[in-house]
Each structure stands twice: as C-alpha cells, then as structure tokens.
Amino acid sequence: MDWRLEWKKAAAVAGGFLAFYYLPAGNARFDNSILEGLQLARWYAREHVLLCLIPAFFIAGAIAVFVNSASVMRYLGPKANKLLAYGVASISGTVLAVCSCTVLPLFAGIYRMGAGLGPATAFLYSGPAINILAIVLTARVLGWQLGLARAVGAILFSIVIGLAMHFLFRQDEDQKAAALAAMPVPEAVRPLWQNGAFFASMVAILVFANWGQPREAGGVWHAIYQSKWPVTALSAFLLAAMLGGWFRVAWWKLAAIAAPVAALAVMLPQNPGVAFTAGFLGLAAAINSSGKEMREWLSSTWDFAKQILPLLLFGVLVAGMLLGRPGQEGLIPSGWVAGSVGGNSWQANLFASVAGAFMYFATLTEIPILQGLLGSGMGQGPALALLLAGPALSLPNMLVIRSVMGTKKTVVFVGLVIVLAALTGMLFGALVS
C-alpha cells in the first residue's frame, strides 16, 4: 500500500468534511452568493450557450476537420511571417467580436491545428477585446479619451502579448513546428475558396445572431441590429446550399430541417432563439447521417463541447458566487471594489486589472458597469485597466485556456494581460489628469 497516496486521500476527505462542517449556511451574504451564482449560470445558459457557443463549437469542429494543417502553419504557424501571422490573428478577432467564452472553441481549434502560440494567443485576446461596437459605445458613453485608449491599447496588446508568449515559449514552439513539419500534408478535398465561403457563412451566423442592441435607436449599428435575423437566415440558407452542393449532404435532409425551422420562426417571431436552436439540432442530425467527413465534423464538434462547456458553466457559477451579477452582490462586497479603484495609484490600477480579469463580462455589459463605478469615484486609469483586462479574460475563460495549453502558459498569458493593463492604466491616468 502506498501510504503517501492514502494520506493524500485522507487529507482530501478531511478537508471536504471540514468545509461542509463549517459551511456558513444561513448567513445572508453566503446564501445570496449561492443564489447569485445560480442566477448567473442560468442567464449564461439562456443567453450564451444556444446563440454563441453552439455555432462556435461547430466552427471549431469544422476547423479541425476541413482546414488543412499546412494552411494553418503557413499563415499562423510558429515559423510564419510575423507581420502576416499577427495581422491575420488580430483582424480575425476584430471581425468576430465575441465574448471571452465564445472565442475559446475557436482558439482551441486553430491552436490544435498547428497555429503558433503567439498568433493563437493574439487571436485569443483580440476576439473579445477588439470589439468595434464596444469601442464606439465606450467613446460615446464614457468619453472619447477612454474609447480611443481602449482601441489603441487592445490592438497593441494583442500583438505584444502574442510576441511575448512566442518568445517566452520559443523552445516549445520550435519543437511543435518540427513535429508538424514531419507530418504528411493531407491532400485538399476541395478548393480553398469553397472552404472559405463555408466558414464565412458560419461566422456570419455567429456574428449576426449575437449582434447586441445599441443604446441609440438610429444609425448604422441599429440598422444592422434590426436586420440581424434576416441576415442570419440568409447565411444559414447559404450554408445549407454549400452543404448540399459541395459536401454531399442530401437535399431532402436539408429541406426537412428548413421547413420546421421556418415554421418556428414565423410562429415565434419574438423568440427567434427557438428556431435558431432547432436549426443547429437539425444540422447535427443531418450531418450525423451523411458521409464520413460529415460525421467527423460532428464528432470533433462534440469533443470541443465536452471539454469546454462543463468548465465554462462551473466557472460562471463560481464567478457569480464571488462577484454577483451586474448590479447585484456576491460574497465580495461591491463597495470593496468601488473603494479600491479611486485615484491613479499602482494599487488601484492593479486591483482594477485583477478584478476585471476574474469577473465575467458579457459583450457590452462592461460599459454600464464602468459608468456606475466612474460615478462612484473610479479613476480614469483604473477604468482603462479594467476595460483592457475584463472583456478578454474571466474565470471561466481561464479554466478552459488551461485545459487547452496547460497551466504554465495560462498563468503567463493571464499575468501578461493583468500587468500590461495595469501599466497602461497608470500611464493613461497620468496623461488625462
């Protein structure tokens, strides 16, 4: 018998027992934190899993099956041209404009297909951070200085963080590049432009289905919001046409999906998520009963879902318990947060950066939260630090990143974001004061 192992098990059992023995059940703040965690998890399941994560899982699964690893290595690999690799990573993130959780399946897909750590982490940061609508709203609501600083800081961060990750782990990157270079290059099944159009249709579905409602009832952003579901439906139609014409999915299967989805969209116009979800469930059934390539796509999609979704939901639950929902309180009193981010000290900027990194921000929710904190005395520097760290990171996000690239790389990535955000906040605070 290995007594060291048995002692570890005994310590774990004893620790669990003591945790439940001294559980502060009945304490108002503790009980409320449990409720806040459950409320946030329920909100996340309703608002993000169906519209954000399901299409993201399908895109990630498609990357693993349909994208040639040689193409990924050429544009995003460790040995790729730096200007091209980081330009592609940053622009891709800007186009997607997703939250810190939705970007994870896409990051996992390109990283596993051979993307270098630098370009992959640049994409991981830029996806949620360089959100054009969020930057415009930041400038309108919080002031043009914060909006401009957020835009410039987020673009530079994605490149600096990517280059730093590549430099710090360059030995691992060289080994990865050598291993991938030794693998045989698979033959292309279809032309690059067909794969490009296929992915563009799915990205359009992801982006437009999640297009947030702007604060002002007018202008370009509101016009796009008003037409989000027709554009999503058109993108879905184009996806179905490509599946039938290029991927050999039977037309009668696609028609069998389209008919009930269209009926649900007409019968439930106020709840388009029902038709949206039915469409993806029908897609899963259709490709599962099609050829080998289609079944591999579904299998890869399911693998990403199994790995990522439980960690995300657990992380959202814990984040809700600790920090509560916007406007609500968890275990950590909101007064502590508001009282720790005044002025422009190193401590205030670092606290804002760390708090932002561990909180969960849905897309655009950081703006009203910051508006309230600024009204309570938050400094301009800490506000920028939170804007640069918050949307790109969260506790759920960190748990998934660790499962993809390991503990050491995750700690370094999170540390870079937090430190750079705090330093940039201090500099910005000094300039505007």
N, C-alpha and C positions, 0 to 999 in steps of 0.2 A: 504493500500500500504506500502510495506517495503522500506522506503526511503534510508536505508543504502545500500540495494541491488541496488536501482535505481541510487544512487550516484556512485557506482562502475561501473555500466554500462555506465553512462555518462562519467566517467573518462577514461574508455576504448575507447569510441568513440572519445573523445577529443585527447587522446594520438595517436590514429590511424590517425586522421586528421592532427595533427602537424607533425607526421612522414612523411606523404606524402607531406605536405606543404613545409617542409624544405628538401625534398629529393634532394641530390646533383646530380640529373640527368644532364648530360652534362660534369661533371667533369671526366677527362680522367681516373684517377685511379678507381673511383667508377664504371664507365661504363665498364672498363676492368674487375673489380672484378665480375660483373654480368655475363659477358661472360665466365670468368674462372669457376664460379660455374656451369654454364650450360654445359660447356665442360667436367668438371669432372663428372657431373651427367650422361652425355651421355656416356662417356668412361666406367663408372661403370656399366651402364645398359647393354652395349655391352659385356663387358669382365667378369663381375662377376655374374650378375643375372642369365643368362642362364646356365653357366657351374658350378657355385658354389652354388648359393642359391637354385635353383630348386631341385637338389639332396639332399641338406641339409634339405629342408622343408620336402621332402618325408621321409628322415631318422627320423627326429623329429616326424613326424606324426606316423611313424611305432613304435617308442619308446612308444608313448602314448597309442597305441592300442595293440601291440603284446608283450611288455615287462611286465612281472609280477611285480607289485609294491613290492612284498615281496623280489624278487631278487635284486631290486634296493636298498631296505632297508638293505639287507644282506651285500652287497658289498660297498655301498656308503652312507648309511643312517647315521643319527646323532650318533647312537649308534654302528656303525660298528667298527671293529678293525681299529685303526688309520693307522697302517703301511699298511694294505691291502687297505683301502679306498684311501689314498693319493697316494699309489703306482699305483693303477688302474687308478686314475684320471690323474696322470702325464704321465703314459705310453700311455693312450688313446690319450691325446693331442699330444704327440710326433708322434704317428702313423698317425694322421690325417693331421698335418702340414698345417692348413688352416689359412686364414687371420682373423683379428679381427671381421669381419662382418659375415663370413661364420660359425664361431663357435657358433654364437648366437642361431640359431634354435636348435642346438644340446644341448647347455646348458639349454635352456628353456625346452626341452623335458625331460632331466634327472631330472631337479630340480622339475618340476611339478609331476613327477612320484615318488617322495619321497627321492631323493638324499639329503644328508645333505648340509647345506650352505657351510661348509668348503670344502668337496670334490668337490662340484659343482663349487665353485669359483677357486679351484685349477685347475680344468679342463678348466674353462673359461680363465684362464691366460696361462696355458701350451699349449693350442691348437695353438694359433698364435705365442707364444714366443719361444717354444722349437721346432723349425723347423730345422731339421738336415741339409738340403741343405743350408739354410740361414746361419747357423753357420759355415759350411765348407767354403762358399763363403766369409763370414766375415773374417775368418782367412787368406784366400788366398789374398783377395783384400786389407784389412785394417790392416793386421798383425796378427800373431798368438796370441799375447797377448790379443787383443780385442776379437778374436774368442773364446779363452779359457775362458776369463772372462764372455763373453756373455753366453756361455754354462753353466758354473757353476752357474752364477747368476740367469739365467732363471729357472733352476731346483730347486734351493733353494727358489727362490721367490714363485714358485707355491705352495710349501709346507708351507712356513712361512705365506703367505697371507691366505691360506686356514685355517691354525690353528688359526690365529688371528681373522678371520671372525667368526669361530666357537666359540671362547672364548668370543668375544665381544657380540655376539647374542645368547649365550648359553640358555637363558630362552626361546626365540622363538623356538630354536631347540628342547628343551625338550617338549614344547607344540606340535610341529609338529610331533615329534616321537610318543607321546602319542596318538594323533589323528589318525595317520596312523596305529598304532598298534591295535586300536579299530575297524578298518575297516575289514570286512571279506576278507579273502585271496581267490582270484579267482582261480579256477582250471586251470591247464595248458592244453591248447588245443593241443599242440604238444611238442615233446621233446626239451630240451634246445639246443641240438646240431643243430637241424633244424633251430631254431631261430638264433643261432649264425652264421650259414652258410648264412642265408638270409641277416643278417645285414652286414656280411663281404663282400658280393657281392656288396651291395650298397655303402659301404665305399670305396671299390676298385674303383668303378666308379667315386666317388667324388675325390679321391686322384689322380688317373692317368689322368683323364680328365683335371685336373688343374696343372699337373706337368710342372713346368716352365723350360724354355730353359736355360741351364747353359752357363756360359761365354766361356768355353773352349769346342772346338769341339772334344771331346775324353773322354775316361774314363767311369766309371760306370754310373754316373749321365746322361751323354749324351746318353749312350746306352738305359737307361730307357726312356729318352725323345723321342728317335727315335721310340720306340715301344709302346708309351703311348696309341695310338688309337687302335692298335690291342688288347692290354691288356684290354682296356676299353670295346671293343666289346665283348671279351671273358667273361668279368664279367657280361655284360648285357645278354649274352646268358645263363649263369648260373642262373642269376636272373629269367629270363623267364622260365627256366626249373623248378625251385623251385616253382614259382607261379602256373605253370600248375600241378606239381606233388603233392605239399603239401598244396597249398592254393586254389585249385579247380577253378582256372581261366581257362575258356575254351581254348583248344589248338588252335581252329580256330581263336580266338581273338588274341592270341599271334602271330600266323602266319601272320595275317592281319597287325600287327604292324611291324613285322620283314621285310616283303617284301618291303614296300616303304622306310623304313629306310636304308636297304641295297642298294636300288637303288640310294638314295640320296648320300650315302657315296661313291658310285662308280662314279656318275655323278659330284659330287662336292668335289673332294679329297682335294682341297686347302681350303675348308671351312667346316671342319667336324662338326662345331657347329650346322649347319643346321640339319644334320642327328641326332645329339645328342638331340636337342630340339624336333624334330619330335618324337623321341623315347619316351620321357617323356610325351609328349602330348598324344601319343597313349596309354601309360601306364595308364594315368589318365582316358581316355575313357574306357579302358578295365576293370579297377577295379571298375569304377562307375557303370558298367552294370553287375557286378558279385554279389557275396553274401553279406550278411550284414557286415561281418568282413571287407571285402574289401572296402565297401562304408564308413565304419567308418574310415578306414585308409585315404581315400581321404578327408573326412570331417575334420579330425584332421590336415592333411597337409594344407588344405585351411585356417583353423583357424590360424595356425602359420604364413602363408603368409600374411594374412590380418593384423595381429598385427605388424609384423616386417618390411615388405617391405616398407610401406609408411614412417616409421620413419627413415629407412636407407637412402632412397633416399633424404629425406629432410635434414638429417644430412650431407650427401655427398655434397649436394648443398651449404649448409652454410659453410662447411669446405673449399670448393673450392673458395667461395667468399672471405673468410678471408685470406686464406693462398695460394691459387692458386694451380696449378698442379706442379709436379717436373719440375724445370727449368723455371717456369713462376711465376708471381707475382699476389697476390690478394690485398685486402685492406691493409694488413700488409706488409710493405716493407721487402723483403728478407734480405736487408742489416741490418735491425734491429736485425734479428735472428742471422746472421753471426757475428755481432759485439757484441752480448751478451753472446757468448759461448766460448770466449777465456780464456785461463788460467785454473785454477782449483779451483776457489773460490766457496763458498756456493751458491752465487747468480748465477754463470754460470751453475753449475750443476742443481740447481732447475729450472732455466729457460729452460734448455735443456729437463729436465724431463717433465715440464708442456707443452712445445711446442710439444714434441713428443706425449704426451698423447692426445692432441686435434687434431693433424694432422691425415690425413688418409694415411696409407701406404698400398699399395697392396703388396702381398708377394714378397720379394726380392728387392723392389724398395728402401728400406731404405739404401741399400748398396751404390749405386751410389750417392744418396743424401748426405750421410755422407762423401763419398770420396771427393765431392766438398767442403763441409764445412770444412773438415780437411785441404784441400788445402788453404782455406781462413783463417786459423788460429785457428780453433776449437781445444780445448784441448782434451786430451785423456779421461779424466774423464767425461766431458760433453758428449763426443761421446758414451761412455758406458751407461750413464744415458738415452740418447735418444734411444739407442738400446734396453734397458730393459723396457722402458715405451711405446715407439712408436708402435711397431708391435702388442702389446697386447691391446692397447686402441685406441680409436678415438672418435670424437664427435658423429658420427652415432652409434657407439658401445654403448656409454654411454646412449643415448636416449632409446635404446632397453632394456638395462640392467635395467633401471629404471622402464620400463613397466612390467618387469618380477618379480623383487624382491623389488621394492619400492625405494623411494628417499633416505631414511636414509642409507640403506645398500649399495646403489650405491655410495653415497658420501664417505662412509668409504672405500669401495673397491678401488675406484679411488685414494683416499688420500693415502692409503697404497702403491699402486703401485708407485705413484709420489714420496713420501718421501723415500721409500726404494731405488728407482732408483737413486735419488739424493745423498743419503748417500753412496751407493755403488760406484757411480761415483767419489765422493770425495776420497774415500779410494783407488780406483784403480788409480786415477790420482796422488795421493801422492806416491804410490808404484812405478809406472813406471817412475816418474820424478827423 
